[in-house]
């Protein structure tokens, strides 16, 4: 009896891996298709029809230890503000940040110094005065501050960008035009990681890892996030999440879900989806920074895993919410289970099955070769897709190193989930507080966890 059970488990595992491979292939195809428009020069912003009140956009840019980015970020968002007269830019710092040693300045001081030499209308620095909290509490404090200052106008929108964002100047104008035309409650400016402030990492191994991450993450940005939002614009309803580097939520919709949850972006999108919110996107992308080395990249994976595995909390938070459809809850469960399996068990399951698959019949051998060969196909395709965005000569990465990093990515993506599980276990055993950090660099000022 033991062997039939083992064979059945093996068949189920092979079926799960096969299904995931088919999903990866479909996602890569969608990324190629979406890139044709997403990476092209966008059309001009539609002219304002002149009917109704123009949407007011409050763009929040939270910062902690962001001194190297201040000049570049202020310049980018000043251009966004200037291109749309109803955009307000708020750089949100926090009292949790400690001043660096040797006479350095905090992010707030660096921002205030930068703004002195330029037009600061509709652009300001505000600081959360509380000594404890995280990025979400920082954002919620800023929303309350804006409500007190502007009266909480119902047709306003709250936008959030990471500090390393480089949105095009017409981003706010596009969001406003989309808000008026679509009737959506949530609009995502899809981020794509293709820039680095200090240039590519110094070591060849780090360059290979980060370059491979850029290629494969672009598959998700274009083939999942942008594609699903394009489908939503066409009326197709499917589970959606938000990404905190370019998300906009209408103020009344944000209020209806209780503000930003502990992880501020992915579960917020889940909750809005369950409550029937409509999602839309814009034809411009938000360029964000790649990690400056492997350590910074691995350090961000725990935060990403926390977002991916937040679907149970989104389900629990909307349990008593009227109007949530059971069908949508089941859709979110299916998405959450699939995404969680991708960053926890699939690579290890495939690795455990590979020896027996290679010794077995040809379907199993083909499955094993497809599983380990598909990352190489993704790399080859995305190198062509992003040829105009990522300068291969500047990165100077040997093809063999990129190939090895692409296959290895199947494993290192699981590091965030397992680190998250370990931290959660330690917090229960020792009473420690679990912290989540998302960083693209290792030079951030010492301060409280983000």
C-alpha positions in Angstrom: 0.0 0.0 0.0 2.9 2.3 0.7 4.1 2.3 -2.9 0.7 3.3 -4.5 0.5 6.2 -2.0 4.1 7.3 -2.9 3.3 7.1 -6.6 0.2 9.1 -6.1 2.1 11.8 -4.2 4.8 11.8 -7.0 2.1 12.2 -9.7 0.6 15.1 -7.8 4.0 16.8 -7.4 4.7 16.3 -11.1 1.3 17.8 -11.9 1.9 20.8 -9.7 5.3 21.5 -11.3 4.0 21.0 -14.8 1.1 23.5 -14.1 3.6 26.0 -12.7 5.8 25.6 -15.8 2.8 26.3 -18.1 2.0 29.4 -16.0 5.6 30.6 -16.4 5.5 30.1 -20.1 2.3 32.0 -20.4 3.7 34.8 -18.2 6.8 35.1 -20.4 4.7 35.3 -23.5 2.5 38.0 -22.0 5.6 39.9 -20.9 6.9 40.0 -24.5 3.5 41.1 -25.7 3.1 43.8 -23.1 6.6 45.1 -23.5 5.7 46.3 -27.0 3.5 49.0 -25.6 4.8 49.3 -22.0 8.4 50.1 -23.2 7.4 52.2 -26.2 7.2 56.0 -26.1 3.7 56.7 -24.6 1.2 58.8 -26.5 0.4 62.3 -25.3 -1.7 62.7 -22.2 -5.4 63.1 -23.3 -6.6 66.6 -23.1 -8.8 67.6 -20.1 -12.4 67.6 -21.1 -13.1 70.4 -18.7 -16.1 68.7 -17.0 -16.1 68.2 -13.2 -13.5 68.9 -10.6 -10.0 67.8 -11.6 -8.6 65.0 -9.4 -6.3 66.2 -6.7 -3.3 63.9 -6.3 -1.3 63.8 -3.0 1.9 61.9 -3.8 3.6 60.4 -0.7 7.3 59.6 -0.9 8.3 58.0 2.5 12.0 58.1 3.4 14.3 56.6 6.0 18.1 56.8 5.4 17.7 58.1 1.9 20.4 60.8 1.8 22.2 59.5 -1.4 18.9 59.7 -3.3 17.6 63.1 -2.2 18.8 65.3 -5.1 17.7 62.8 -7.8 14.4 62.1 -6.2 13.5 65.8 -5.6 14.3 66.6 -9.2 12.1 63.8 -10.5 9.1 64.6 -8.4 9.4 68.3 -9.1 9.0 67.5 -12.8 5.9 65.4 -11.9 4.4 68.2 -9.9 5.1 70.8 -12.7 3.4 68.7 -15.3 0.0 68.5 -13.4 -1.2 71.6 -11.5 -3.3 69.6 -9.0 -0.4 67.4 -7.8 1.0 67.8 -4.3 4.3 66.1 -3.4 4.9 65.1 0.2 8.3 63.7 1.3 7.4 61.9 4.5 10.3 61.4 6.9 10.2 59.9 10.4 11.6 60.8 13.8 12.7 57.1 14.0 15.7 58.0 11.8 18.8 58.7 13.8 21.3 61.3 12.6 24.4 59.7 11.2 27.7 60.1 13.0 30.6 62.4 11.9 28.3 65.4 11.4 26.0 63.8 8.8 22.5 64.9 8.2 19.1 63.1 8.4 16.9 62.6 5.3 14.7 65.4 6.5 17.6 67.8 6.8 18.9 66.8 3.3 15.5 67.3 1.8 15.0 70.7 3.4 18.4 71.8 2.2 17.6 70.6 -1.3 14.2 72.4 -1.4 15.8 75.7 -0.4 17.2 76.2 -3.8 14.1 75.5 -5.8 10.4 76.2 -6.2 8.8 74.4 -3.2 5.2 75.2 -4.0 3.0 72.1 -3.8 6.1 70.2 -2.5 7.0 69.9 1.2 8.7 67.7 3.8 6.6 66.5 6.7 7.8 64.3 9.5 6.0 61.6 11.5 7.0 62.6 15.1 6.4 59.2 16.7 9.5 57.3 17.9 8.0 53.9 16.8 6.3 52.5 13.8 7.0 51.4 10.3 6.5 52.5 6.7 2.7 51.9 6.8 2.2 53.9 10.0 4.4 56.6 8.5 2.0 56.7 5.5 -1.2 56.6 7.6 0.2 59.6 9.7 0.8 61.5 6.5 -2.8 60.8 5.2 -4.2 62.1 8.5 -2.0 65.2 8.2 -3.2 65.9 4.7 -6.9 65.4 5.8 -6.4 68.0 8.5 -4.8 70.4 6.1 -7.1 70.0 3.1 -10.3 68.8 4.7 -10.2 65.2 3.4 -11.7 66.0 0.0 -13.5 63.0 -1.4 -12.2 63.2 -5.0 -8.6 63.3 -3.9 -6.1 60.5 -4.5 -3.3 59.2 -2.3 -0.2 58.0 -4.2 2.8 56.2 -2.8 6.3 55.9 -4.4 9.5 54.4 -3.0 12.2 57.0 -2.6 14.3 55.5 -5.4 11.5 56.0 -7.9 12.1 57.8 -11.1 8.6 58.3 -12.6 8.2 60.2 -15.9 7.2 63.8 -15.7 3.7 63.2 -17.0 2.9 60.4 -14.5 0.5 62.5 -12.4 -1.2 63.9 -15.5 -1.7 60.3 -16.8 -3.1 59.2 -13.4 -5.5 62.1 -13.3 -6.7 61.4 -16.9 -7.1 57.7 -16.1 -9.0 58.4 -12.9 -11.5 60.5 -14.8 -11.9 58.1 -17.8 -12.0 54.8 -16.0 -13.9 55.3 -12.8 -11.3 53.1 -11.0 -10.6 53.3 -7.3 -7.0 52.1 -7.6 -4.4 53.0 -10.3 -1.0 51.3 -10.5 2.0 52.9 -12.2 3.8 49.6 -12.8 7.5 49.7 -11.5 10.3 48.2 -13.4 13.8 47.8 -11.9 16.4 48.8 -14.4 18.4 51.6 -12.8 21.2 51.9 -10.2 22.2 55.1 -8.5 25.9 54.1 -8.0 26.1 51.9 -11.1 26.2 48.1 -11.4 27.6 46.1 -8.4 31.4 45.9 -8.3 32.0 42.2 -8.3 31.2 39.9 -11.2 29.1 37.5 -9.1 27.0 40.3 -7.7 26.5 41.8 -11.2 25.3 38.4 -12.5 22.8 38.0 -9.6 21.4 41.5 -9.8 21.3 41.4 -13.7 19.4 38.1 -13.7 17.0 39.5 -11.1 16.3 42.5 -13.3 15.5 40.3 -16.2 13.3 37.9 -14.3 11.6 40.5 -12.3 10.7 42.3 -15.5 8.8 39.2 -16.5 6.5 39.6 -13.4 6.3 43.4 -13.8 5.2 43.1 -17.5 3.7 39.7 -17.7 1.7 39.6 -14.4 1.2 43.1 -13.0 0.9 45.2 -16.2 -1.0 42.4 -18.0 -3.5 41.9 -15.3 -4.2 45.6 -15.0 -4.6 45.8 -18.8 -7.1 43.0 -18.5 -9.0 44.9 -15.7 -9.3 47.9 -18.0 -11.1 45.7 -20.5 -13.6 44.6 -17.8 -12.0 41.3 -16.8 -12.1 40.7 -13.1 -9.3 38.8 -11.4 -7.4 39.1 -8.1 -5.2 42.2 -8.0 -2.5 43.5 -5.7 -0.7 46.8 -5.5 3.0 47.6 -5.5 4.2 50.5 -3.3 6.4 52.1 -5.9 3.7 53.8 -7.9 0.3 53.0 -6.4 -2.7 55.5 -6.3 -5.8 54.9 -4.3 -8.8 57.1 -4.2 -9.2 58.6 -0.7 -12.6 57.2 0.0 -11.5 53.8 -1.1 -8.5 53.9 1.2 -10.7 54.9 4.1 -13.1 52.1 3.4 -10.3 49.5 4.0 -9.0 51.2 7.1 -5.9 52.8 5.6 -2.6 51.2 4.9 -2.1 47.7 6.4 1.2 46.7 8.1 2.7 45.8 4.8 1.4 48.8 2.9 0.9 47.6 -0.7 0.2 44.0 -1.6 -2.5 43.3 1.1 -4.0 46.7 0.4 -4.6 45.6 -3.2 -6.1 42.3 -2.0 -8.5 44.1 0.3 -9.6 46.5 -2.4 -10.2 43.6 -4.8 -12.3 41.8 -2.3 -14.4 44.9 -1.7 -15.1 45.2 -5.5 -12.7 48.0 -6.3 -11.9 48.7 -9.9 -8.2 48.7 -11.0 -6.5 50.6 -13.8 -3.0 51.4 -15.0 -1.3 54.1 -17.1 0.9 53.7 -20.2 4.1 54.9 -18.4 6.4 52.9 -16.2 8.1 53.9 -12.9 11.8 53.2 -13.1 13.1 52.0 -9.7 16.6 51.0 -8.5 18.0 47.5 -8.6 19.9 46.3 -5.5 23.4 47.5 -5.3 24.7 44.1 -4.2 23.5 40.6 -3.3 23.2 41.3 0.4 20.8 44.2 -0.2 18.8 42.0 -2.6 18.5 39.1 -0.2 17.5 41.6 2.6 14.5 42.7 0.6 13.2 39.2 0.0 11.7 38.9 3.5 9.6 42.0 2.9 8.4 40.7 -0.4 7.6 37.3 1.1 5.5 39.1 3.8 3.5 40.8 1.1 3.0 37.6 -1.0 1.9 35.6 2.1 -0.5 38.3 3.3 -3.6 36.9 1.6 -4.9 35.1 4.7 -4.9 38.5 6.6 -6.7 40.1 3.7 -9.4 37.4 3.8 -9.7 37.7 7.6 -9.9 41.5 7.4 -12.9 41.4 5.1 -14.7 38.4 6.7 -17.4 40.7 8.1 -17.4 43.1 5.2 -20.8 43.1 3.4 -20.8 42.5 -0.3 -17.6 40.4 -0.6 -18.3 37.6 -3.0 -17.4 34.1 -2.1 -16.1 33.6 -5.7 -13.6 36.4 -5.2 -12.4 34.9 -1.9 -11.8 31.6 -3.6 -9.9 33.3 -6.4 -7.7 35.1 -3.9 -7.0 31.8 -2.1 -6.0 30.1 -5.4 -3.7 33.0 -6.2 -2.2 33.1 -2.7 -1.5 29.4 -2.6 0.1 29.4 -6.0 2.3 32.4 -5.3 3.3 31.1 -1.8 4.2 27.7 -3.3 6.4 29.4 -5.9 8.6 31.1 -3.2 8.6 28.2 -0.7 8.4 24.6 -2.0 8.4 24.3 -5.8 12.2 24.6 -6.3 13.0 22.2 -3.5 10.2 19.8 -4.7 11.6 19.8 -8.2 15.2 19.3 -6.9 14.0 16.3 -4.9 12.2 14.8 -7.9 14.8 15.4 -10.5 17.0 12.3 -9.9 14.0 10.0 -10.2 12.6 11.9 -13.1 15.8 11.6 -15.1 15.9 7.8 -14.4 12.3 7.3 -15.4 10.2 7.5 -18.6 10.7 10.2 -21.2 7.8 12.5 -19.9 9.6 12.8 -16.5 12.9 13.5 -18.2 11.4 16.2 -20.3 9.8 17.7 -17.2 13.1 17.9 -15.3 14.9 19.4 -18.3 12.1 21.9 -18.8 12.1 23.0 -15.2 15.8 23.7 -15.1 16.1 24.9 -18.6 13.2 27.4 -18.6 15.0 30.1 -16.6 17.6 30.1 -19.4 14.9 30.7 -22.0 13.5 33.5 -19.8 16.9 35.1 -19.7 17.5 34.9 -23.4 14.0 36.4 -24.2 14.2 39.2 -21.7 17.7 40.2 -22.7 16.3 41.0 -26.1 13.2 42.6 -24.6 15.2 44.9 -22.3 18.1 45.5 -24.7 17.2 49.2 -24.9 16.8 49.5 -21.1 19.8 47.5 -19.6 23.2 48.2 -21.2 24.9 44.8 -21.2 28.3 46.4 -21.9 27.9 48.6 -18.8 27.1 45.5 -16.7 29.8 43.4 -18.3 28.4 40.1 -17.1 29.6 36.8 -18.6 26.9 34.8 -20.2 27.7 31.7 -18.1 27.4 33.7 -14.9 24.0 35.0 -15.9 22.9 31.5 -16.8 24.0 30.2 -13.5 22.3 33.1 -11.6 19.1 32.6 -13.6 18.8 28.9 -12.5 19.9 29.7 -9.0 17.2 32.3 -8.7 14.7 29.5 -8.3 16.3 28.8 -5.0 17.3 32.2 -3.6 13.8 33.5 -4.1 12.8 31.1 -1.3 15.2 32.7 1.1 12.8 35.5 2.0 10.0 33.1 2.9 12.2 30.9 5.1 13.8 33.9 6.8 10.3 35.2 7.5 9.2 31.8 8.9 12.4 31.8 11.1 11.8 35.3 12.4 8.1 34.5 13.2 9.2 31.3 15.1 11.8 33.3 17.1 9.3 36.0 17.9 7.0 33.5 19.5 9.7 31.6 21.3 11.6 34.7 22.6 9.1 37.4 22.5 11.0 39.4 19.8 9.4 41.8 17.4 9.4 40.7 13.8 10.7 43.4 11.5 10.5 43.7 7.7 13.1 45.5 5.7 13.0 46.4 2.0 16.2 48.0 0.7 17.9 48.4 -2.6 21.2 49.3 -1.0 23.4 48.7 2.0 24.4 52.3 2.8 21.2 53.4 4.5 21.5 55.5 7.6 21.2 53.6 10.9 17.7 53.8 12.2 14.6 51.8 13.1 13.5 49.0 10.8 11.5 50.0 7.8 
